[in-house]
């Protein structure tokens, strides 16, 4: 059924403005939409594979009403398109005025779009290969060659799903059991403790040797291995009690430096500064090597110098120091280096594409006596440039080691052919990469799908309803993953899962979108409009007015002395500059009226009339390429449109904040996985949904801006990011391209357009 009633008003889906679909859908969940025929509540279907329609959950009743409600077909002849001005607002919906709703044609750009199959151009051609066994482990020809190539530099190009872990562990076993190489002379380095554990388990499961002998093999992360070296040679200096484990500890040092240097710390992006300092250290840059490109980097460089000085004075160190100082120790002590080189003869590095300069130089230094260095990785999956990772170490491996052998593991055992060939098409457009192509080993009847929701809210609804359908047909929630470019990009999906009954898990420690600095500040205005004595809100409000944080103590005291609200007490604070006081006198009387506006309207008033745009410009990280305050505010506007009252909107934000805090302490391992693409690397799922595949999101705005200036490095990394996301899928891949993002018209990602 395409027609229904909403509180006696006619709703007709073919003619309802596209942006209203989500609110009509949510109204149907509250039984506010009734059948055109029987007047009983009906639901709205909003999913990926079919156009929206109304239906009765009761199949018999649905069939009966459908037969009686034959929608009159609409033709476009002699019918004029109705303008926006001919709509009226009824119960929060835009309803056409004074005309039969069946005779209205809505603008073409807002029509429902059917999903489109995405297909690569390469037909399925199974590789002719002779499977063989080595140590009881099945290997293909390329894998076997990689296992048996022991001496000299070796680069194993292991594409997505090519059996990288199998090759690494089998190679280690082969060296010990067939070549009789002493396990104590082998170092196997991974990037995560989880990968190290998995490899150890596989070695124990497949080996004939005793576990005691296997334990002699040195296997672990870069940090665990090289930190042990530091402890061994100076246990007092490198005692764990001196380690700065948490970012808040580093932030305290930076805040102290800010105070000493007279830098305003109120809204300084300390998390970004910590990341930048880490990047400099991992790329082996000392403060003397750095030439700041802007004022922000100039400030961070100053803090970097102070941070290093304070650590040295307090005899403390951080995780980055473990590698930097170990390199300096070995580089400056030839006797010690010689001792380690006598101990270690063979070096295997997992995820070689993720290696950064300090890690690379450490391994190069240790292996220089034998050059028995084996790197296993895929330059097409280099996605950690913000940590200093560079694809150049793979791309230039043959230049660094002219005698090196390069083996390409080209068989993909994970994904369906349509997924693999499509991913190949995407990544082939990158210029800086080694020429190669993954070859799938099976093909099904399904192709990757691109679907076209209206915006982020509808995108989340389509995904969760599609997952529900598949689970009802027997799928397991653990088989699903929803991937997004940034944490904020997953906001709507997270909220829809909270409102559903489906089990799900998010990245541990992730904070709520509503606790982000700019979002919290904007919400402070709304909270104070409802409750002028909200202590938390008045603190955020004072910050947004550029007042000193000590003002909050004055406000609390003056509120008692003058028997007024915290908000009104601002008018009694002494010492506020005249221009700020004048602004406050204009804002406060307007505040109480905000609670009577629709949330989206209230936010627009806050931004444009109450001066929030000034705070946004000065404190919104607008110069930062990744996290702009204006982006956060636009995201807030999108969700605000769903609600009719400020009170409802604030209840929603509070519920989401509390839910996310509750999930922070949990360690769920089951259910649908919600995560960033970066976090998904190395994982695989039967069903994968990639959201926000539009220009500005994937690829991110900052990469497009860099490309406009002639630097295509970041754009290529964004393409690699999409490639990684696509190759997480085993059988089913769904990519979302919303028509609107952050309230603005969006364009399907340039990475996908050639495939549609």
Secondary structure as the mmCIF struct_conf table of DSSP 4:
data_model
#
loop_
_struct_conf.conf_type_id
_struct_conf.id
_struct_conf.beg_label_comp_id
_struct_conf.beg_label_asym_id
_struct_conf.beg_label_seq_id
_struct_conf.end_label_comp_id
_struct_conf.end_label_asym_id
_struct_conf.end_label_seq_id
STRN STRN1 UNK A 3 UNK A 6
TURN_TY1_P TURN_TY1_P1 UNK A 7 UNK A 8
STRN STRN2 UNK A 9 UNK A 12
TURN_TY1_P TURN_TY1_P2 UNK A 13 UNK A 15
BEND BEND1 UNK A 16 UNK A 16
HELX_RH_3T_P HELX_RH_3T_P1 UNK A 18 UNK A 20
HELX_RH_AL_P HELX_RH_AL_P1 UNK A 21 UNK A 29
TURN_TY1_P TURN_TY1_P3 UNK A 30 UNK A 31
STRN STRN3 UNK A 33 UNK A 35
TURN_TY1_P TURN_TY1_P4 UNK A 36 UNK A 38
STRN STRN4 UNK A 41 UNK A 41
STRN STRN5 UNK A 43 UNK A 45
BEND BEND2 UNK A 48 UNK A 50
STRN STRN6 UNK A 53 UNK A 55
BEND BEND3 UNK A 57 UNK A 58
HELX_RH_AL_P HELX_RH_AL_P2 UNK A 59 UNK A 68
HELX_LH_PP_P HELX_LH_PP_P1 UNK A 71 UNK A 74
TURN_TY1_P TURN_TY1_P5 UNK A 77 UNK A 78
HELX_LH_PP_P HELX_LH_PP_P2 UNK A 80 UNK A 83
HELX_RH_3T_P HELX_RH_3T_P2 UNK A 84 UNK A 86
STRN STRN7 UNK A 87 UNK A 90
TURN_TY1_P TURN_TY1_P6 UNK A 91 UNK A 92
STRN STRN8 UNK A 93 UNK A 96
BEND BEND4 UNK A 97 UNK A 99
HELX_RH_3T_P HELX_RH_3T_P3 UNK A 101 UNK A 103
HELX_LH_PP_P HELX_LH_PP_P3 UNK A 105 UNK A 107
HELX_RH_3T_P HELX_RH_3T_P4 UNK A 108 UNK A 110
BEND BEND5 UNK A 111 UNK A 111
STRN STRN9 UNK A 116 UNK A 118
BEND BEND6 UNK A 121 UNK A 121
HELX_LH_PP_P HELX_LH_PP_P4 UNK A 122 UNK A 124
STRN STRN10 UNK A 132 UNK A 134
TURN_TY1_P TURN_TY1_P7 UNK A 135 UNK A 136
STRN STRN11 UNK A 137 UNK A 139
HELX_RH_AL_P HELX_RH_AL_P3 UNK A 141 UNK A 148
BEND BEND7 UNK A 151 UNK A 152
STRN STRN12 UNK A 154 UNK A 158
TURN_TY1_P TURN_TY1_P8 UNK A 160 UNK A 161
BEND BEND8 UNK A 162 UNK A 162
HELX_RH_AL_P HELX_RH_AL_P4 UNK A 164 UNK A 177
TURN_TY1_P TURN_TY1_P9 UNK A 178 UNK A 178
BEND BEND9 UNK A 179 UNK A 179
HELX_RH_3T_P HELX_RH_3T_P5 UNK A 183 UNK A 185
STRN STRN13 UNK A 186 UNK A 190
BEND BEND10 UNK A 191 UNK A 192
HELX_RH_AL_P HELX_RH_AL_P5 UNK A 193 UNK A 206
BEND BEND11 UNK A 208 UNK A 209
HELX_RH_AL_P HELX_RH_AL_P6 UNK A 211 UNK A 214
TURN_TY1_P TURN_TY1_P10 UNK A 215 UNK A 216
BEND BEND12 UNK A 217 UNK A 217
STRN STRN14 UNK A 218 UNK A 221
HELX_RH_AL_P HELX_RH_AL_P7 UNK A 222 UNK A 233
TURN_TY1_P TURN_TY1_P11 UNK A 235 UNK A 238
HELX_RH_3T_P HELX_RH_3T_P6 UNK A 240 UNK A 242
STRN STRN15 UNK A 243 UNK A 243
BEND BEND13 UNK A 246 UNK A 246
HELX_RH_AL_P HELX_RH_AL_P8 UNK A 247 UNK A 261
TURN_TY1_P TURN_TY1_P12 UNK A 262 UNK A 262
TURN_TY1_P TURN_TY1_P13 UNK A 266 UNK A 267
HELX_RH_AL_P HELX_RH_AL_P9 UNK A 270 UNK A 282
TURN_TY1_P TURN_TY1_P14 UNK A 283 UNK A 284
HELX_RH_3T_P HELX_RH_3T_P7 UNK A 287 UNK A 289
BEND BEND14 UNK A 293 UNK A 294
HELX_RH_AL_P HELX_RH_AL_P10 UNK A 295 UNK A 314
TURN_TY1_P TURN_TY1_P15 UNK A 315 UNK A 315
STRN STRN16 UNK A 317 UNK A 317
HELX_RH_AL_P HELX_RH_AL_P11 UNK A 319 UNK A 332
HELX_RH_AL_P HELX_RH_AL_P12 UNK A 334 UNK A 343
STRN STRN17 UNK A 346 UNK A 349
BEND BEND15 UNK A 350 UNK A 351
HELX_RH_3T_P HELX_RH_3T_P8 UNK A 352 UNK A 354
STRN STRN18 UNK A 356 UNK A 356
HELX_RH_AL_P HELX_RH_AL_P13 UNK A 357 UNK A 367
TURN_TY1_P TURN_TY1_P16 UNK A 368 UNK A 370
STRN STRN19 UNK A 373 UNK A 377
HELX_RH_3T_P HELX_RH_3T_P9 UNK A 379 UNK A 381
HELX_RH_3T_P HELX_RH_3T_P10 UNK A 385 UNK A 387
TURN_TY1_P TURN_TY1_P17 UNK A 388 UNK A 388
STRN STRN20 UNK A 389 UNK A 389
TURN_TY1_P TURN_TY1_P18 UNK A 391 UNK A 391
HELX_RH_AL_P HELX_RH_AL_P14 UNK A 392 UNK A 395
TURN_TY1_P TURN_TY1_P19 UNK A 396 UNK A 396
HELX_RH_AL_P HELX_RH_AL_P15 UNK A 397 UNK A 400
TURN_TY1_P TURN_TY1_P20 UNK A 402 UNK A 403
STRN STRN21 UNK A 405 UNK A 409
STRN STRN22 UNK A 411 UNK A 412
BEND BEND16 UNK A 413 UNK A 415
HELX_RH_AL_P HELX_RH_AL_P16 UNK A 417 UNK A 427
TURN_TY1_P TURN_TY1_P21 UNK A 428 UNK A 429
BEND BEND17 UNK A 431 UNK A 433
STRN STRN23 UNK A 439 UNK A 440
BEND BEND18 UNK A 441 UNK A 441
BEND BEND19 UNK A 445 UNK A 445
STRN STRN24 UNK A 448 UNK A 451
BEND BEND20 UNK A 454 UNK A 455
HELX_RH_AL_P HELX_RH_AL_P17 UNK A 456 UNK A 472
TURN_TY1_P TURN_TY1_P22 UNK A 473 UNK A 474
HELX_RH_3T_P HELX_RH_3T_P11 UNK A 477 UNK A 479
STRN STRN25 UNK A 480 UNK A 484
BEND BEND21 UNK A 485 UNK A 486
TURN_TY1_P TURN_TY1_P23 UNK A 487 UNK A 487
HELX_RH_3T_P HELX_RH_3T_P12 UNK A 488 UNK A 490
HELX_RH_AL_P HELX_RH_AL_P18 UNK A 491 UNK A 499
BEND BEND22 UNK A 500 UNK A 501
STRN STRN26 UNK A 504 UNK A 506
TURN_TY1_P TURN_TY1_P24 UNK A 508 UNK A 509
HELX_LH_PP_P HELX_LH_PP_P5 UNK A 510 UNK A 512
HELX_RH_3T_P HELX_RH_3T_P13 UNK A 513 UNK A 515
BEND BEND23 UNK A 516 UNK A 516
HELX_RH_AL_P HELX_RH_AL_P19 UNK A 517 UNK A 530
TURN_TY1_P TURN_TY1_P25 UNK A 532 UNK A 533
HELX_RH_AL_P HELX_RH_AL_P20 UNK A 535 UNK A 544
TURN_TY1_P TURN_TY1_P26 UNK A 545 UNK A 546
TURN_TY1_P TURN_TY1_P27 UNK A 549 UNK A 550
HELX_RH_AL_P HELX_RH_AL_P21 UNK A 551 UNK A 561
TURN_TY1_P TURN_TY1_P28 UNK A 562 UNK A 563
HELX_RH_AL_P HELX_RH_AL_P22 UNK A 566 UNK A 569
HELX_RH_3T_P HELX_RH_3T_P14 UNK A 570 UNK A 572
TURN_TY1_P TURN_TY1_P29 UNK A 574 UNK A 575
HELX_RH_AL_P HELX_RH_AL_P23 UNK A 578 UNK A 591
TURN_TY1_P TURN_TY1_P30 UNK A 592 UNK A 593
HELX_RH_3T_P HELX_RH_3T_P15 UNK A 594 UNK A 596
BEND BEND24 UNK A 597 UNK A 597
HELX_RH_AL_P HELX_RH_AL_P24 UNK A 599 UNK A 608
TURN_TY1_P TURN_TY1_P31 UNK A 609 UNK A 609
BEND BEND25 UNK A 610 UNK A 611
HELX_RH_AL_P HELX_RH_AL_P25 UNK A 612 UNK A 619
BEND BEND26 UNK A 620 UNK A 620
TURN_TY1_P TURN_TY1_P32 UNK A 622 UNK A 623
BEND BEND27 UNK A 625 UNK A 626
HELX_RH_AL_P HELX_RH_AL_P26 UNK A 629 UNK A 640
TURN_TY1_P TURN_TY1_P33 UNK A 641 UNK A 642
BEND BEND28 UNK A 644 UNK A 645
HELX_RH_AL_P HELX_RH_AL_P27 UNK A 646 UNK A 664
TURN_TY1_P TURN_TY1_P34 UNK A 665 UNK A 665
BEND BEND29 UNK A 670 UNK A 671
STRN STRN27 UNK A 672 UNK A 676
HELX_RH_AL_P HELX_RH_AL_P28 UNK A 677 UNK A 680
TURN_TY1_P TURN_TY1_P35 UNK A 681 UNK A 682
STRN STRN28 UNK A 685 UNK A 690
STRN STRN29 UNK A 694 UNK A 694
TURN_TY1_P TURN_TY1_P36 UNK A 695 UNK A 695
STRN STRN30 UNK A 696 UNK A 697
TURN_TY1_P TURN_TY1_P37 UNK A 698 UNK A 699
STRN STRN31 UNK A 700 UNK A 700
HELX_RH_AL_P HELX_RH_AL_P29 UNK A 701 UNK A 708
TURN_TY1_P TURN_TY1_P38 UNK A 709 UNK A 710
HELX_RH_AL_P HELX_RH_AL_P30 UNK A 713 UNK A 726
TURN_TY1_P TURN_TY1_P39 UNK A 727 UNK A 728
STRN STRN32 UNK A 729 UNK A 736
BEND BEND30 UNK A 739 UNK A 739
STRN STRN33 UNK A 740 UNK A 741
TURN_TY1_P TURN_TY1_P40 UNK A 742 UNK A 743
STRN STRN34 UNK A 744 UNK A 745
STRN STRN35 UNK A 748 UNK A 748
HELX_RH_AL_P HELX_RH_AL_P31 UNK A 750 UNK A 753
TURN_TY1_P TURN_TY1_P41 UNK A 754 UNK A 755
#
